[in-house]
Amino acid sequence: MTAGSTAPVDYASLKKKFQPFLSRRVENRSLKCFWNASELSDDVIELAGGMPNERFFPVESIDLKISKVPFNDNPKWHNSFTTAHLDLNSPIELPIARSLQYAETKGLPPLLHFVKDMVCRINRPVFSDETESNWDVILSGGSNDSMFKVFETICDESTTVMIEEFTFTPAMSNVEATGAKVIPIKMDLTFDRERQGIDVEDLTRLLDNWSTGPYKHLNKPKVLYTIATGQNPTGMSVPRWKREKIYQLAQKHDFLIVEDDPYGYMYFPSYNPQNPLENPYDSSDLTIERYLNDFLMKSFLTLDTDARVIRLETFSKIFAPGLRLSFIVANKFLLQKILDLADITTRAPSGTSQAIVYSTIKAMAESEMSSSVSFRDAMFESWIKWIMQIASKYNHRKNVTLKALYETESYQAGHFTVMEPSAGMFIIIKLDWGIFDRPDNLPQQMDILDEFLVKNGVKLVLGYKMAVCQEYSEQNSDFLRLTIAYAKDDDQLIEASRRIGNGIKEFFDTVRS
Ligand SMILES: Cc1ncc(COP(=O)(O)O)c(C=O)c1O
């Protein structure tokens, strides 16, 4: 058994094992509390907390009109709305007298219970005890906020953090703001779903030979930050066998895995060139069980025998980003330390956002509920059904875009390849230099390409701008990232693909002349 692989099940052993992972700032972090809410009981007159009575709130009620189908403007969906009414006293478990009031930092109980139940059903941590009491969930203000709190808690100047060589750069900024050092982890950039994502052989070599390797001047890594499913920017997902190997490395070299997963629910079945618009989400055979078991990539939590995974999920991509609502899953000890930071910074995430999300899911469940299922099951099933509809739309958009890109003259002339994504909202287009030597000044060339694209009326992200270290990823960064999320319809995606093709063709025609 390796040093890191004993399974800590109770709080005391979690504390012993994970205390060394805390940043030096955690020591100075404590809420100087002047008032204890737990002392309240019904016959005590509350004159302690500085909470405005709910009758001071200018809002008496909120009525929600809720779409049961995304893009709900087709006459054939005539009955696809439902409603929810919230006022000072209802719904009883989360009236607005409660959601507009100061509240528990970790989140309001009804939504928190829903979210924990969801994690239990889809990605229950292996180390969990029978009563699910050694891990927990807290709500947060978007995954950006989650990662800020997580990195503030586990990183300082002595920490080295491993990040996929291309990443969502704000994550890197968050790490670096703590004084920690970021090192890039090699990725297999391929559309082969069994090989894509983190290069585990390279990672093994790096960690096994740390003291003689390129980063020997840094401390051994304490953290891996990964967007393992539907990665941003690449759209790739680390296959299960690689997750197992990465987890074994985490045990052997004793590092935490921070798994940021905003895109995992948007799983893409493989593109079928014979029938490009085929969409398995439309099949009546696709049950919730099949979606959860056969489509979704399981979280690192489902490998986590020793409580070293911190998982971040968000409502941004499956509900709405303006809510600023997300959640963090982790062992009880680390989560408490993260919560201590929230206590002195943001406190609870927006109560209005929590109420909207909770009431929406509840209303979806009520409108569809059959007498044969419990309300808890109905909430879960309704929410997953909504998510499946979102995933279906994204899958359709991905198919439309791939088809349109493959039909461009530029693609057919061999100017680029498309890395078909396995989940999420991004597609990457990799330039094929063909008979030309790959230029030395790749970033400048990509900037020139960007000008051609803009001239053609389309804006994408340049891959090199999402590199953890441009020098390290020099050979791989000649790609463009596009998102299928924001376009208003298929026609816009088709037109954008045509413009991309034209822009790349003009770029190569210029390079060639
Ligand atoms: C990998 C990743 N993490 C986090 C976020 C931000 O999520 P949130 O809107 O919940 O802050 C994004 C994108 O916006 C992302 O791509």
Ligand as a Chemical Component Dictionary entry (heavy atoms), coordinates in Angstrom:
data_LIG
# 
_chem_comp.id                   LIG 
_chem_comp.type                 NON-POLYMER 
_chem_comp.pdbx_formal_charge   0 
_chem_comp.three_letter_code    LIG 
# 
loop_
_chem_comp_atom.comp_id 
_chem_comp_atom.atom_id 
_chem_comp_atom.alt_atom_id 
_chem_comp_atom.type_symbol 
_chem_comp_atom.charge 
_chem_comp_atom.model_Cartn_x 
_chem_comp_atom.model_Cartn_y 
_chem_comp_atom.model_Cartn_z 
_chem_comp_atom.pdbx_ordinal 
LIG C1 C1 C 0 -13.570 24.554 -17.441 1  
LIG C2 C2 C 0 -14.424 25.662 -16.971 2  
LIG N1 N1 N 0 -14.590 25.865 -15.661 3  
LIG C3 C3 C 0 -15.365 26.858 -15.209 4  
LIG C4 C4 C 0 -16.017 27.706 -16.064 5  
LIG C5 C5 C 0 -16.826 28.813 -15.481 6  
LIG O1 O1 O 0 -17.975 28.332 -14.930 7  
LIG P1 P1 P 0 -18.949 29.273 -14.043 8  
LIG O2 O2 O 0 -19.808 30.026 -14.994 9  
LIG O3 O3 O 0 -19.711 28.305 -13.218 10 
LIG O4 O4 O 0 -18.090 30.163 -13.239 11 
LIG C6 C6 C 0 -15.862 27.526 -17.451 12 
LIG C7 C7 C 0 -16.489 28.342 -18.481 13 
LIG O5 O5 O 0 -17.074 29.315 -18.428 14 
LIG C8 C8 C 0 -15.045 26.479 -17.903 15 
LIG O6 O6 O 0 -14.852 26.258 -19.201 16 
# 
loop_
_chem_comp_bond.comp_id 
_chem_comp_bond.atom_id_1 
_chem_comp_bond.atom_id_2 
_chem_comp_bond.value_order 
_chem_comp_bond.pdbx_ordinal 
LIG C1 C2 SING 1  
LIG C2 N1 SING 2  
LIG C2 C8 DOUB 3  
LIG N1 C3 DOUB 4  
LIG C3 C4 SING 5  
LIG C4 C5 SING 6  
LIG C4 C6 DOUB 7  
LIG C5 O1 SING 8  
LIG O1 P1 SING 9  
LIG P1 O2 DOUB 10 
LIG P1 O3 SING 11 
LIG P1 O4 SING 12 
LIG C6 C7 SING 13 
LIG C6 C8 SING 14 
LIG C7 O5 DOUB 15 
LIG C8 O6 SING 16 
# 
